[in-house]
Amino acid sequence: MNLFVFGLGYTAGHFVARERARFATVTATRQAPAAIDGVAVRVFSPDATDPRITGDLGRADAILVSIPPDSGHDPALHAFSDAIAGSPARWIGYLSTIGVYGDQSGAWIDEATPPAPTHQRTRDRVAAEEAWAALGARTGKAVQVFRLSGIYGPGRNAFEKLRQGKAQRIVKPGQVFNRIHVDDIATTLAASLDRPRPGAIYNVTDDEPAPPQDVTAYAAELAGLPLPPAIDFDTAQLSPMARSFYGENKRVRNRLIREELGVRLAYPTYREGLRALV
């Protein structure tokens, strides 16, 4: 199987590194040239596009899309919709976000919950999901949407922020977030490759939505690092982007990836994930 990846960033890069042996070839885009063992890198950015990409897509049996919308459209579809439609790909995976559900006032939700985006970036995500689903319906290709929760893993976790002195223990009563270890994302993608389902939408998330201050406190305890003081959300110094995340409160179920894809999370809560990373 030949894999083509739009956007070889943190999550897609982890998936490729872990699952490389199952693919005959892996070709992936980045915004700048890079040398990556076992991967043919193509430049794809607002300023440059490698002309070989169209030919690469013509040989792709699977396509993973990990590029966010830009200026109201999906970059991959905007540039290569005809090549993707004409490719032999039997599986297309689009990495989205649980942010499309917006604020649910702390309620439990699942894939049957209609999207209710509250920001332009998540409205663009919904539009991108719909565009990929439409391509799948038009071409008969199995397009799957993976709505990811807060991603953590090696090099991107609470320990790093604590060591750098950037961690904040922000307290907003009743606020919870779901998380997902990058390795569990890779497990889910691999399971979906073995069981393509056209039009599928999956929540890729852990079992326990938790207050963010609890995660920081647990990481500090495990690592023997100083616990940052508690800061009230209303007075916390946060970027507009970070503050917007606290405006959305929901508990996201992951039952479908377990029951349909047979996924067994290696890190069902932040506790297992942090203990493995410490």
N, C-alpha and C positions, 0 to 999 in steps of 0.2 A: 504494500500500500504506500502511495506517495502522499505526503502531508504538505499542505501549504498553510502558512500562518501569516495572517495580517496582524502585525504588531507583536514582536517578540520581546515583551516586557517581563515583569516579575512573574506573573502567574503563568503565562504561556511558556516562558522560558523554563520554569520548573517542570511543567508538564512534558515538554520536549526532552529535557534532561533525563527525566525518570522513565519515559516510555520510548526513548529513541530506538531501541532494538526492534520494536514492532514495525517500524517503517523502513521501506527500501530507501527512500530519500526524504529529506526534510528541507524545505525552502521557506524562508521567512523574511518578512520585511522589517526594517528598522529605519529610523529617520536619518541615520548616519552610517557610513561603512563600518563594519566590525568583522573580526575574525572569530568565529565560534565553531568549535570542533564538531564535525558531523552535520553542520547546517550550512546551506548555501544562502548567503545573506543578499537581499536586494534592497536598495534604497527606495523608500516610498515616503514622501513628505510633501508639505505644501509647496516646496520649492523644486523638488526633483522626483522623477519617477524612472526607475530602471525599465528599459524597453523589453527586457526579458520576461517580465512578470506575466504578460499575456500568454506566452508560450508555456511558462511554468504552470499556469492555471489549466492549460489544455492537457496536462498530464496528472492533475491532482485528483486523487481518489477521496481525499478528506480535506476540508478547509476549516480552520479555526480562526475566528475573528475576534481580535482583542484590541480594537481601536475604537475610542469613544467617538460619538458624533462631533462634527465640526461645522459651525456656521449653519446649523439646522439640517445637515444631511449626513449620511453615513459615507465616510471617505472611500471605503472599498467598493461599495455599490455605485457611488457616484462615478468612480473612475473605471470600474471593471465589470459592471453588471452583465454585459453581453458575454464576456469571457467566462464569468462564473456560471452563467446560464448554460453555456455551451460546453462546460467542463464535464469530465466523467465522474465528478464527485458524487458519491452515494451518501455522504454525511457532511453536514455543515453545522458547526457549533458557533453560536453567537454569545459572547460573554457580556451579560448585562448586570443589573444591580437590583437589590431589593428596594432601593430608593424609589423605584417606579410606583410602589404602593403608597407613598406619601405617609402622612400621619394617620395612624389608626387608634390613637388614644390608648395605647398599651394593649389593645386586643390581640388575640391569637388570630393569625391569618394563614391562608395557604394559596396554592396556585389558582384556585377558583375565585379568589378575591380580585375584583376588578382593579386595574391600576388607577391611582389617584394622585398623579405627580403634582408637587406643589412648587417646583422650581423649573426654570427654563431648561436646565441641564437634564432633569429627569423627564420632562416633556419630550425633549429631543431623544432620549433613550427609548421612550415608548414608540415614537415615530420610527426609530431605527428597527426596533423589534418587529413592528408591523411591516416595514419594507422587506426585511428578510423573510418573514412569514409569507408575504405575497410572492416573493421569488420562488419559494418552495412550492406554493400552490400552483404557480404558473408552469413550473418546470418538472414537477413531480419529485424534486429532490427532498431528502429528509433533512429539514432545517430544525434544529433544536435550540431553544433559548435557555441559557443558564443564568438565573438571577442570583448573584453572589452577595453574601453579607460581608461584613468588615474583614478584610483579608489580613492574616498575619502568618509569620513563619520565620525561617532563618533570615537574619538581617533586618527584619521588619516586625518588631514586637515590643512589648512593654519594657523589657530589659534594656533595649537599646536607648529608649527615651530616658529611663532612669539613670543609666550611665552617663548620658550626655547632659543631664540636668534639665531636660526639657519636659519631663513628665509633670502633669498636673492632676491632682485628685479633685476633680470638679464634681460637685454634688448638686443634682437636680432631683428632688424627691419624686419617686415613681418612674424615673427614666431608666430604660434598659436598651441594650443593643445586642443583636446577634453577631456572631463572629464565625469565621471558618478558616481552618488551617489550610495553607496552600497545598499540602500533600493530599488532603481530603478532596480538594477541587480536582486534582489530577486523577484521583481514584474515580471520581464521578464521570469525568470526561472519558476515561478509558472504558468504563462500564457502558456508557452511551454509545461509544464506537462499536461495541459488540452487539448493541441492541438499538439500532436506529429506529426512531418513531417520528414520522413527518408531523410537524406542528407541535411537537412536545415543548412544554415549558416546565422547568424544574427550579425549585428553590434549593440553592446549595448553601446550607447553613448548619450551624451546630444545634445541639439539643437544648441548650440553656441560655436564653437571653438574660443578660445580667447587667447590673449597674456598672458603669465604667470605673467608678472609684474602687469597687471590689476587686476588679482585675488588677488595677495598679497596686493595691495593697497586697494582694497575693503574690505578685511578681516581686515586690520589694522584700517580702518575707522569705521567699525562696532563695533570692540572690544575696540576702544579707545587706541590702542597700537601704539607705535612709528613706523613710516614708514621707513623701511630700505632704505638706499640710493640706487639710481640706479647704476648698475654696467654693464659696457659694456661686452657683451658676450666674446669678444676676450681676455679680461684680467681677466675674472672671474675665481676664484679658484673652479674648479669642478672636481669630480672624472671622470675617463674615461667613466664609465657607464653613469653618468649624462650628460656629454658632448655629448655622442653618441645620446641621445634623441633629442638634439637640431639639429642634422644633418638630422632629418626627419621632414618634414613640410607637413601637409595635413589637409583637412577638411572632416570629415566623416559623412555621412548621416545615419540616423536611421529610415528611412521611413518604412522599412520592419517590424520592431517589432510593429510599430503602426498599419499598415494596415493589417498584417497577424495575429498578436497575440492580437491586441486590446489594446496594452500597452499605458497607459497615464502616462507620467513621472510626478512624484511628484515634481521633481527638474529639470525642462527643461534647466536651465542655472545655472552657478555657483552662481548667486545672490540668487536664492531661496534656494539653498543648504546651502550656508553660513549663510543666515538669520535664517534658521532652527537650525543651529549648534551653533550659537553665544551664 
